[in-house]
Amino acid sequence: MIIVMRRSVGSDELQQAIAHVEALGLKPNVLYGVERTVIAAIGPEREGLKEALEQAPGVAEVMPILAPYKMASRETMQQTSVVTAGSLSVGGSRIGVIAGPCSVENEDQLMQAAVGVKAAGATALRGGAFKPRTSPYAFQGLKEAGLKLLAKAREATGLAVVTEVLATEDVGLVAEYADVLQIGARNMQNYRLLEAVGRTSRAVLLKRGPSATMEELLLAAEYILDAGNPNVMLCERGIRTFETHTRFTLPLASVSYLQHKTHLPIVIDPSHGTGHTYLVPSMTLAAVAAGADGLIVEVHHDPAHAASDGYQTLNLAQFADVMQRARKVAEAVGRTI
């Protein structure tokens, strides 16, 4: 159930309403909107529940949540959520741009990338310290040493750090260094991991699995929200289809669809979504035109010698050029970069 509080509700009435929800055996999740405060009362519905909730102090209206993803639903919150983590803000009028190498390889490589992407206008630094690879013999990342280099790059540039966490036992370690915990496509339905990042105070970037439906993505986000973490961004990074001309198929209609269904901000990954460097610039511009709230782009000072994903990675000059062009597209659709 959605409990819409009166505009003039005070903190005492709000706390009394929360206690009333708990007394009815439901879990209250408070969402603070620009105009109204809403309590999402999560739990099994039963006869007379709506009327019982209407008795709470300060209540203006009680409505059922029709979507299976209760807290992620646009029914729960009308305006788009803004997720802020350090220098990164996603969901407002300015498009957040996360950029950097696929893998953290060494200090010189990471620092060149960090300084370069910041100069071009990126608002956060991406870089994998723990790398999920199809082959066990491929480069697996520098792990904690890589996290320390990311923290050093943040100190030098002021850019927020976005990096992937692979396992529940690593959540605490990665959260010590990262501003945003990325859940990769392979782990989108690793529910214990989703719950673990949901119990942290770090923002979460949740990538869509290559075979996942929209509803499955939103229900995965629901695990994080239900665990207590409201700072969730959804990432469309392409799905697996019968086509072979790209690494994945990047459906930009996901932006409009998700914005209709959820208040969570939407990030597009044109690097994984295409798998080819020459396609990344055009799909970056298309994502901005489609209304994406954020971008995550792979950038390396020397892609030809990157430890991973060099074939879909922009060099620093290419990224700077894309950012310059993306600003013009953003202006045309009423946004800024």
matplotlib code that plots the C-alpha trace (Angstrom):
import matplotlib.pyplot as plt

x = [0.0, 1.1, 0.3, 0.4, 0.9, -0.6, 1.5, 1.6, 2.6, 5.1, 7.8, 5.8, 2.8, 5.1, 6.7, 3.2, 2.2, 5.3, 4.5, 0.9, 2.2, 4.5, 1.7, -0.3, 2.5, 3.8, 7.3, 7.3, 9.6, 9.6, 10.2, 10.7, 9.4, 9.6, 5.9, 4.8, 6.2, 5.1, 5.2, 5.3, 3.7, 5.1, 3.5, 0.6, -2.6, -5.8, -9.4, -9.7, -6.1, -6.7, -9.2, -6.8, -4.0, -6.2, -6.5, -2.9, -2.1, -1.3, -2.6, -4.1, -4.7, -4.0, -3.7, -2.7, 0.6, -0.3, 3.2, 5.0, 8.0, 6.5, 9.3, 10.7, 7.4, 6.5, 3.2, 5.2, 7.1, 6.1, 9.3, 12.5, 14.9, 18.2, 21.1, 24.2, 27.5, 30.4, 30.9, 28.3, 24.7, 22.2, 18.5, 18.5, 18.7, 22.4, 23.4, 25.9, 28.9, 30.9, 34.1, 37.3, 39.0, 37.4, 40.2, 42.5, 45.9, 48.5, 48.8, 50.0, 47.2, 44.5, 45.8, 46.0, 42.5, 41.2, 42.8, 41.7, 38.1, 37.7, 39.2, 36.6, 33.7, 33.1, 31.7, 32.8, 35.6, 34.9, 37.5, 37.3, 39.4, 37.5, 36.8, 34.3, 35.8, 34.3, 37.7, 39.4, 42.7, 41.9, 43.0, 40.9, 41.8, 44.2, 41.5, 42.3, 45.4, 43.2, 40.7, 43.6, 44.6, 41.0, 40.9, 44.2, 42.8, 39.7, 42.0, 43.9, 40.9, 37.9, 36.0, 33.6, 34.7, 32.4, 33.6, 32.1, 31.5, 31.3, 30.5, 28.8, 32.0, 33.6, 30.9, 32.4, 35.9, 34.7, 32.4, 35.5, 37.0, 34.1, 31.4, 29.2, 28.9, 28.3, 26.3, 27.4, 25.1, 26.1, 25.1, 21.8, 19.8, 22.4, 19.8, 22.1, 24.5, 21.6, 20.5, 24.1, 24.6, 21.1, 22.4, 25.2, 25.1, 26.7, 24.9, 24.3, 24.5, 22.5, 23.2, 20.6, 21.4, 21.9, 18.7, 16.7, 13.3, 12.4, 10.3, 13.2, 15.5, 13.0, 12.4, 16.2, 16.3, 13.5, 15.8, 18.2, 15.5, 13.7, 17.0, 17.0, 19.1, 17.2, 20.2, 19.8, 20.5, 19.5, 21.8, 20.9, 24.0, 22.4, 20.8, 21.6, 19.7, 20.2, 22.2, 26.0, 27.0, 27.3, 28.5, 24.9, 21.8, 21.4, 17.6, 17.4, 13.6, 14.4, 15.0, 11.5, 9.9, 11.7, 11.1, 7.4, 7.5, 10.0, 11.3, 14.9, 17.3, 18.5, 22.1, 23.1, 26.3, 27.2, 30.5, 29.1, 25.9, 27.8, 31.2, 32.9, 34.7, 33.4, 29.8, 30.2, 30.1, 26.9, 25.1, 26.3, 24.6, 21.5, 21.3, 21.4, 18.7, 16.6, 16.6, 19.1, 19.9, 23.5, 26.2, 29.0, 31.7, 35.0, 38.0, 41.7, 44.8, 45.9, 43.0, 45.1, 47.1, 44.2, 44.1, 40.4, 37.7, 40.1, 38.0, 35.0, 37.1, 37.5, 40.9, 41.0, 40.8, 37.8, 36.1, 36.7, 35.2, 32.1, 31.6, 31.7, 29.1, 27.0, 26.7, 25.0, 22.5, 21.8, 21.1, 18.6, 16.6, 16.7, 19.6, 23.2, 26.4]
y = [0.0, 3.6, 6.0, 9.6, 12.0, 15.4, 18.3, 19.8, 16.6, 17.1, 14.8, 13.6, 12.7, 10.9, 8.8, 7.9, 6.8, 4.7, 3.1, 2.5, 0.7, -1.5, -2.3, -3.7, -6.1, -4.2, -2.9, 0.9, 2.5, 6.3, 8.1, 11.9, 13.6, 17.3, 17.9, 15.0, 12.3, 8.8, 5.6, 2.4, -0.2, -3.5, -6.8, -9.1, -7.4, -8.4, -7.3, -4.0, -3.1, 0.1, 1.4, 0.5, 2.4, 5.5, 5.8, 6.7, 10.3, 12.7, 10.5, 12.1, 9.0, 5.3, 3.4, -0.1, -0.6, -2.6, -3.3, -6.4, -4.1, -2.0, 0.5, 0.8, 1.6, 5.0, 4.5, 4.9, 8.1, 10.3, 12.3, 10.7, 9.9, 11.7, 9.5, 11.4, 9.9, 12.3, 14.1, 12.0, 12.9, 10.9, 11.7, 15.5, 17.9, 17.2, 13.9, 12.0, 10.6, 7.7, 7.0, 5.1, 1.8, -1.6, -2.9, -1.2, -2.3, 0.0, 3.4, 5.2, 3.8, 4.7, 8.2, 9.0, 7.8, 9.7, 13.0, 12.7, 11.8, 14.6, 17.1, 16.0, 16.5, 13.1, 13.2, 9.8, 7.3, 3.7, 0.9, -2.8, -4.0, -7.4, -8.6, -11.4, -13.1, -15.9, -17.7, -18.4, -17.7, -14.2, -11.1, -11.2, -7.7, -6.4, -6.8, -4.8, -3.3, -2.0, -0.5, 1.4, 2.8, 3.9, 5.7, 7.4, 8.5, 9.9, 11.8, 13.3, 14.2, 14.5, 12.0, 9.6, 5.9, 3.3, -0.3, -3.7, -6.0, -9.7, -11.6, -11.0, -11.5, -8.6, -6.0, -4.6, -4.3, -2.7, -0.3, 1.0, 2.3, 2.9, 5.6, 3.4, -0.4, -1.8, -5.0, -6.5, -8.2, -11.7, -10.9, -9.1, -12.1, -12.9, -12.1, -12.5, -10.0, -7.6, -7.8, -7.3, -4.1, -3.0, -3.0, -0.6, 3.2, 3.2, 4.0, 1.0, 0.8, -2.3, -3.6, -5.5, -9.2, -10.1, -12.3, -10.4, -8.9, -5.4, -6.8, -9.0, -6.0, -4.0, -6.9, -7.2, -3.5, -4.1, -6.5, -3.6, -1.1, -3.5, -4.1, -0.3, 1.3, 3.9, 5.0, 2.7, 3.4, 1.0, 0.4, -0.9, -2.5, -4.5, -7.9, -11.1, -11.6, -13.6, -10.7, -11.0, -7.6, -6.2, -7.8, -7.2, -5.5, -2.1, -1.3, 2.4, 2.1, 0.8, 4.4, 5.6, 2.3, 2.3, 6.0, 5.2, 2.4, 3.4, 6.5, 5.1, 6.9, 5.2, 4.8, 3.6, 1.6, 2.1, 0.3, -3.2, -2.5, -2.4, -4.1, -2.0, 1.3, 2.8, 2.4, 3.9, 7.6, 7.4, 5.3, 7.7, 10.5, 8.5, 7.6, 11.3, 12.0, 9.2, 10.8, 8.8, 10.1, 8.9, 7.2, 4.8, 4.6, 2.6, 4.9, 4.0, 6.0, 3.1, 0.8, -1.4, -2.6, -2.7, -5.8, -6.2, -4.9, -2.8, -3.4, -1.4, 1.3, 4.9, 6.6, 10.0, 12.1, 10.1, 10.5, 14.3, 14.6, 12.5, 14.7, 17.9, 16.5, 15.1, 18.5, 19.8, 16.9, 17.4, 21.1, 20.2, 18.0, 20.3, 18.7, 19.5, 17.5]
z = [0.0, -0.6, 2.2, 0.9, 3.8, 4.1, 2.8, 6.3, 8.1, 10.9, 12.1, 15.1, 13.0, 10.5, 13.3, 14.7, 11.2, 10.9, 14.2, 13.1, 10.0, 12.0, 14.5, 11.5, 10.7, 7.7, 6.8, 6.4, 3.9, 3.9, 0.6, 0.8, -2.3, -3.4, -2.5, -0.4, 1.9, 1.1, 3.2, 1.2, 3.5, 2.4, 3.3, 2.5, 1.7, 3.6, 4.0, 5.9, 5.6, 3.5, 6.1, 9.0, 7.4, 6.8, 10.6, 10.9, 11.9, 9.0, 6.2, 3.1, 1.0, 0.9, -2.4, -3.5, -5.4, -8.5, -9.7, -8.2, -7.6, -4.8, -3.9, -7.4, -8.9, -10.3, -8.4, -5.2, -6.2, -9.1, -9.6, -10.6, -7.8, -7.7, -6.6, -5.4, -4.5, -4.2, -7.5, -9.2, -9.4, -11.6, -12.0, -12.2, -15.1, -15.5, -17.0, -14.9, -16.8, -15.5, -17.5, -17.1, -18.0, -17.9, -15.5, -13.1, -14.4, -12.7, -11.2, -14.3, -16.5, -14.0, -13.3, -17.0, -17.4, -14.4, -15.2, -18.9, -18.3, -15.7, -18.1, -20.7, -18.3, -16.6, -13.1, -11.9, -12.5, -13.4, -13.1, -12.2, -9.3, -9.2, -12.7, -13.6, -16.7, -18.7, -18.7, -15.4, -17.2, -18.2, -16.1, -12.9, -11.6, -8.9, -6.2, -3.1, -4.6, -7.4, -4.9, -3.3, -6.7, -7.3, -3.9, -4.8, -8.1, -6.3, -4.0, -6.9, -9.1, -6.8, -9.0, -7.3, -7.7, -9.3, -9.2, -9.3, -6.3, -7.2, -3.9, -0.6, 1.3, -0.6, 0.0, 3.1, 1.6, -1.7, 0.2, 2.1, -1.1, -3.6, -3.7, -6.0, -5.8, -9.3, -9.6, -13.0, -15.5, -14.4, -10.8, -11.5, -9.9, -7.2, -4.5, -1.5, -3.1, -3.8, -0.2, 1.0, -1.0, 0.1, 3.7, 2.9, 2.7, -0.8, -4.0, -6.3, -10.0, -11.1, -14.6, -16.5, -17.2, -20.9, -20.9, -18.2, -18.7, -17.6, -14.8, -13.6, -13.6, -11.5, -9.1, -8.7, -7.8, -5.3, -3.3, -2.8, -1.9, 0.4, 2.3, 3.1, 0.4, -1.7, -3.8, -6.8, -10.4, -13.2, -16.1, -19.6, -21.0, -23.9, -24.2, -26.0, -29.3, -32.5, -34.0, -34.3, -35.7, -32.1, -28.9, -27.5, -28.7, -27.0, -26.8, -26.1, -25.9, -22.4, -21.3, -22.0, -20.8, -17.5, -16.9, -17.3, -14.8, -12.2, -10.4, -10.4, -12.7, -15.9, -17.0, -20.5, -21.2, -24.9, -24.6, -23.5, -25.5, -28.8, -28.2, -30.9, -30.4, -33.6, -32.5, -29.0, -30.0, -32.0, -29.3, -26.6, -28.4, -29.1, -25.4, -24.5, -27.1, -25.7, -22.2, -20.3, -16.8, -17.0, -19.1, -18.3, -20.9, -21.1, -21.7, -21.7, -22.7, -24.9, -25.8, -28.1, -25.0, -22.5, -20.2, -21.0, -23.5, -25.5, -28.6, -27.2, -25.4, -26.4, -26.1, -24.3, -27.5, -28.7, -25.3, -25.3, -28.8, -27.8, -24.7, -26.7, -29.2, -26.4, -24.8, -27.9, -27.9, -24.2, -24.7, -27.5, -25.1, -22.2, -20.2, -19.5, -19.2]

ax = plt.figure().add_subplot(projection="3d")
ax.plot(x, y, z, "-o")
ax.set_aspect("equal")
plt.show()
